[in-house]
Amino acid sequence: MSSMDEWHGRLAGCRKDWFEISMDAIISAESMDRGGSRPFHASADNGETYWVKQIENLQSSRVPVTEQIIAGCGQLIGAPVRPCSLMLIPSDFDGDMLMNGTVLRTGIAHASLHLDKGFFNKTWGPENRNLDDNRKRHAAYFAFFDWCWGDDRQWLYDTAADMMTWSHDHGHFLPGGPDWSTTMLQAEVNAVHPLDTSPEGLDYNELERVAGVLENMQPEHLVEVLCRIPTSWQVSDQELEAVGWFLDCRRLPVATRRRQLAATLAG
């Protein structure tokens, strides 16, 4: 296991205030009882629509930070996470109040790509394993959940693509959820954190594939994910380096557990 000191300074000078897309209109807002961060649906200048969480929200300014990190980590291992971007909320919208009580503030926000024919569900584990390629998608999610310390399981199923499974809304991942800290990361770095639902029917070859990705991952891959976090967001380089250390330390034990599960399923 690497020392946290080995991660000191890895992010020095790599972060900047930047965005990939700009919001051009509000479409709708989630109701007040749908999460403390109160996401809203907006269109962007690239022609797509997104569910947006701004830094100023009623839950925690850490939620967009965690969302961006975890989505990036999911993409590193090929987990079924929704594509995410950094979205600018232009000054023209500053101060506007949405129907769910959110007051818009200019700045950079987290944006998760909208799934047009998506069916939302919150169950203990992903469903519809026998449809689409969900045996593979669920297998990758099992590794993703353990590695990134998953919580608050939320699923989207694409009703236009044989109920293809997507994971989204990862603001409660990492130890402590929205309130994660370096101390919490240190306390849980060696803890096993499995997705405690049945693995029956998972594609064991996909478990092996993800294990290989984790085994071959280099710190630079994690640095690339962490350097995406804008400097205006309320998190320090040192805190992000602690997240990098946490994920770097966990990847090999998680890979071992995935290979063990694959062997069990293969019989």
C-alpha positions as CSV (number, residue, x, y, z in Angstrom):
1,M,0.0,0.0,0.0
2,S,1.3,3.4,-0.9
3,S,2.0,6.1,1.7
4,M,-0.1,9.2,1.7
5,D,3.2,11.1,1.5
6,E,3.8,9.6,-1.9
7,W,0.7,11.6,-3.1
8,H,1.8,14.9,-1.7
9,G,2.2,17.5,-4.4
10,R,0.9,15.3,-7.3
11,L,-1.8,17.8,-8.1
12,A,0.5,20.9,-7.8
13,G,-0.3,23.3,-10.6
14,C,-2.6,21.0,-12.6
15,R,-6.0,22.4,-11.6
16,K,-7.6,25.4,-13.2
17,D,-11.0,27.1,-13.4
18,W,-12.6,25.7,-16.5
19,F,-15.7,24.2,-18.0
20,E,-16.7,22.1,-21.0
21,I,-20.2,23.3,-21.8
22,S,-22.4,26.3,-21.0
23,M,-26.0,26.3,-19.8
24,D,-28.5,28.1,-22.1
25,A,-31.9,27.3,-20.6
26,I,-33.7,25.7,-17.6
27,I,-36.0,22.9,-18.5
28,S,-37.3,21.7,-15.1
29,A,-36.4,21.4,-11.4
30,E,-36.6,18.4,-9.1
31,S,-39.2,18.7,-6.4
32,M,-38.0,19.7,-2.9
33,D,-38.3,16.1,-1.6
34,R,-35.9,14.7,-4.2
35,G,-32.6,15.1,-2.6
36,G,-30.9,17.9,-0.6
37,S,-28.8,19.1,-3.6
38,R,-31.9,19.8,-5.6
39,P,-30.7,19.1,-9.1
40,F,-32.3,20.8,-12.1
41,H,-32.7,19.9,-15.7
42,A,-31.0,22.3,-18.2
43,S,-30.0,22.5,-21.8
44,A,-26.5,23.3,-22.9
45,D,-24.8,24.9,-25.8
46,N,-23.7,21.6,-27.2
47,G,-27.4,20.6,-27.9
48,E,-27.6,18.1,-25.0
49,T,-29.6,18.3,-21.8
50,Y,-28.2,17.6,-18.3
51,W,-29.1,17.2,-14.7
52,V,-27.2,19.9,-12.9
53,K,-25.9,20.3,-9.3
54,Q,-24.3,23.6,-8.5
55,I,-21.8,24.2,-5.7
56,E,-24.3,26.4,-3.8
57,N,-26.8,23.7,-2.8
58,L,-28.6,22.9,0.4
59,Q,-26.8,19.6,0.9
60,S,-23.1,20.2,0.7
61,S,-20.6,22.0,-1.6
62,R,-18.7,18.7,-1.6
63,V,-21.5,16.9,-3.6
64,P,-20.4,18.2,-7.1
65,V,-16.8,17.4,-6.2
66,T,-17.6,13.8,-5.3
67,E,-19.9,13.5,-8.3
68,Q,-17.1,14.5,-10.7
69,I,-14.5,12.3,-9.1
70,I,-16.6,9.2,-8.9
71,A,-17.9,9.5,-12.4
72,G,-14.4,9.8,-13.7
73,C,-13.3,6.8,-11.7
74,G,-16.2,4.8,-13.1
75,Q,-15.2,5.7,-16.6
76,L,-11.6,4.6,-15.9
77,I,-12.7,1.0,-15.2
78,G,-15.6,0.9,-17.7
79,A,-18.4,1.0,-15.0
80,P,-21.9,1.9,-16.2
81,V,-21.9,5.5,-15.0
82,R,-23.7,8.4,-16.8
83,P,-21.4,10.7,-18.8
84,C,-20.7,13.9,-16.9
85,S,-19.4,17.4,-17.8
86,L,-18.4,20.6,-16.1
87,M,-21.1,23.2,-17.0
88,L,-20.9,27.0,-16.7
89,I,-24.0,28.7,-15.3
90,P,-23.7,32.1,-17.0
91,S,-24.1,35.3,-15.1
92,D,-27.4,36.0,-16.9
93,F,-29.0,33.3,-14.7
94,D,-27.5,34.5,-11.4
95,G,-30.1,35.0,-8.7
96,D,-33.0,33.2,-10.6
97,M,-35.1,31.1,-8.3
98,L,-36.4,27.7,-9.5
99,M,-39.6,26.1,-8.5
100,N,-37.8,23.7,-6.1
101,G,-36.3,26.7,-4.2
102,T,-32.9,26.6,-5.7
103,V,-31.3,30.0,-6.3
104,L,-29.0,29.9,-9.3
105,R,-25.5,31.2,-8.9
106,T,-23.1,31.9,-11.7
107,G,-20.1,29.5,-11.7
108,I,-19.1,26.0,-12.7
109,A,-21.5,23.1,-11.8
110,H,-21.6,19.3,-12.2
111,A,-23.7,18.1,-15.1
112,S,-24.9,14.6,-15.7
113,L,-26.1,13.7,-19.2
114,H,-29.9,13.3,-19.3
115,L,-31.3,9.9,-20.3
116,D,-34.3,10.6,-22.5
117,K,-36.1,7.3,-22.0
118,G,-34.8,6.6,-18.5
119,F,-36.7,4.9,-15.7
120,F,-35.4,5.8,-12.3
121,N,-35.3,3.4,-9.4
122,K,-33.7,3.1,-5.9
123,T,-33.3,-0.6,-5.0
124,W,-30.6,-2.3,-3.0
125,G,-29.1,-3.8,-6.1
126,P,-29.4,-3.3,-9.9
127,E,-32.2,-5.1,-11.6
128,N,-32.9,-6.6,-15.0
129,R,-29.6,-8.6,-15.1
130,N,-30.9,-10.9,-17.8
131,L,-31.6,-8.0,-20.2
132,D,-29.3,-6.1,-22.6
133,D,-25.7,-6.6,-21.6
134,N,-26.5,-6.0,-17.9
135,R,-24.6,-9.1,-16.8
136,K,-21.5,-7.2,-17.7
137,R,-22.7,-3.8,-16.6
138,H,-23.6,-5.1,-13.2
139,A,-20.3,-7.0,-12.8
140,A,-18.4,-3.7,-13.4
141,Y,-20.6,-2.0,-10.9
142,F,-19.8,-4.5,-8.2
143,A,-16.1,-3.5,-8.5
144,F,-16.9,0.2,-8.8
145,F,-19.0,0.1,-5.6
146,D,-16.3,-1.6,-3.5
147,W,-13.5,0.5,-4.9
148,C,-15.1,3.9,-4.6
149,W,-17.0,3.2,-1.3
150,G,-20.5,3.3,-2.8
151,D,-23.6,4.4,-1.0
152,D,-27.1,5.7,-1.9
153,R,-27.6,3.3,-4.8
154,Q,-29.6,4.9,-7.6
155,W,-30.3,3.4,-11.0
156,L,-31.5,4.5,-14.4
157,Y,-32.8,2.0,-16.9
158,D,-32.9,2.8,-20.6
159,T,-36.4,1.7,-21.6
160,A,-35.4,2.3,-25.3
161,A,-32.4,-0.1,-25.0
162,D,-33.8,-3.2,-23.3
163,M,-33.4,-1.7,-19.8
164,M,-29.7,-1.0,-20.0
165,T,-28.5,-0.2,-16.5
166,W,-26.8,3.0,-15.6
167,S,-25.6,4.3,-12.2
168,H,-25.9,7.9,-11.4
169,D,-26.0,10.4,-8.4
170,H,-22.8,9.5,-6.7
171,G,-22.7,12.3,-4.2
172,H,-22.8,10.0,-1.2
173,F,-19.8,7.8,-2.4
174,L,-16.5,7.9,-0.4
175,P,-16.5,7.4,3.4
176,G,-18.6,10.0,5.1
177,G,-20.6,10.8,1.9
178,P,-20.9,14.5,1.3
179,D,-18.9,15.2,4.5
180,W,-15.9,13.0,3.6
181,S,-12.6,14.1,5.0
182,T,-8.9,13.0,4.9
183,T,-9.4,11.5,8.4
184,M,-12.4,9.4,7.2
185,L,-10.5,8.2,4.1
186,Q,-7.6,7.1,6.3
187,A,-9.9,5.3,8.7
188,E,-11.6,3.2,6.0
189,V,-8.9,2.7,3.4
190,N,-8.4,-1.0,4.2
191,A,-12.0,-1.9,4.8
192,V,-13.9,-4.2,2.6
193,H,-17.0,-2.5,1.2
194,P,-18.9,-5.0,-1.0
195,L,-22.2,-4.4,-2.8
196,D,-24.2,-6.6,-0.5
197,T,-26.7,-8.0,-3.0
198,S,-26.7,-11.3,-5.0
199,P,-23.9,-11.7,-7.6
200,E,-25.9,-14.5,-9.3
201,G,-25.7,-14.2,-13.1
202,L,-22.8,-11.7,-13.2
203,D,-20.5,-12.1,-16.2
204,Y,-17.3,-13.5,-14.6
205,N,-15.2,-12.6,-17.6
206,E,-16.2,-9.0,-17.0
207,L,-15.1,-9.3,-13.4
208,E,-11.8,-10.5,-14.6
209,R,-11.5,-7.6,-17.0
210,V,-12.2,-5.0,-14.4
211,A,-9.7,-6.6,-12.0
212,G,-7.1,-6.4,-14.7
213,V,-7.8,-2.7,-15.3
214,L,-7.5,-2.0,-11.5
215,E,-4.2,-4.0,-11.3
216,N,-2.7,-2.1,-14.2
217,M,-3.9,1.4,-13.2
218,Q,-1.2,4.0,-12.5
219,P,-1.4,6.9,-10.1
220,E,-1.3,9.2,-13.2
221,H,-4.7,7.9,-14.3
222,L,-6.2,9.0,-11.0
223,V,-4.4,12.3,-11.1
224,E,-6.0,13.0,-14.5
225,V,-9.4,12.6,-12.9
226,L,-8.6,14.7,-9.9
227,C,-7.1,17.5,-11.9
228,R,-10.4,18.1,-13.6
229,I,-11.8,19.6,-10.4
230,P,-12.1,23.4,-10.8
231,T,-10.0,25.6,-8.5
232,S,-13.1,27.6,-7.6
233,W,-14.7,24.5,-6.0
234,Q,-14.3,24.3,-2.2
235,V,-11.7,21.5,-2.0
236,S,-7.9,21.7,-1.6
237,D,-5.2,19.9,-3.6
238,Q,-4.3,18.1,-0.4
239,E,-7.8,16.8,0.1
240,L,-8.0,15.6,-3.5
241,E,-4.6,14.0,-3.1
242,A,-5.9,12.1,-0.1
243,V,-8.8,10.8,-2.3
244,G,-6.2,9.7,-4.9
245,W,-4.2,7.9,-2.2
246,F,-7.4,6.2,-0.9
247,L,-8.4,4.9,-4.4
248,D,-4.8,3.9,-5.2
249,C,-4.5,1.9,-2.0
250,R,-7.9,0.2,-2.6
251,R,-7.5,-0.9,-6.2
252,L,-5.4,-4.0,-5.8
253,P,-7.4,-5.5,-2.9
254,V,-10.6,-4.8,-4.8
255,A,-9.1,-6.5,-7.9
256,T,-8.3,-9.6,-5.8
257,R,-11.8,-9.7,-4.4
258,R,-13.3,-9.5,-8.0
259,R,-11.1,-12.3,-9.2
260,Q,-12.2,-14.4,-6.2
261,L,-15.8,-13.7,-7.0
262,A,-15.2,-14.6,-10.7
263,A,-13.7,-17.9,-9.8
264,T,-16.6,-18.7,-7.6
265,L,-19.1,-17.9,-10.3
266,A,-17.2,-19.8,-12.9
267,G,-17.3,-22.9,-10.7
